[in-house]
């Protein structure tokens, strides 16, 4: 939930920064789950997922 709140306040953040926010569980697994469940999105058309890939909250 912290990631969603911070994305709401600050807008898109790099993947690496999002990983540093997650403390309660495995950061990569948690962020991957959020992507697959449709809470956040990442742009994968131009490059592979990396620390600089921007993460955006999906508003629905």
HELIX and SHEET records of a PDB file:
HELIX    1   1 UNK A    2  UNK A   10  1                                   9    
HELIX    2   2 UNK A   15  UNK A   21  1                                   7    
HELIX    3   3 UNK A   27  UNK A   36  1                                  10    
SHEET    1   A 3 UNK A  13  UNK A  14  0                                        
SHEET    2   A 3 UNK A  54  UNK A  57 -1                                        
SHEET    3   A 3 UNK A  40  UNK A  42 -1                                        
END                                                                             
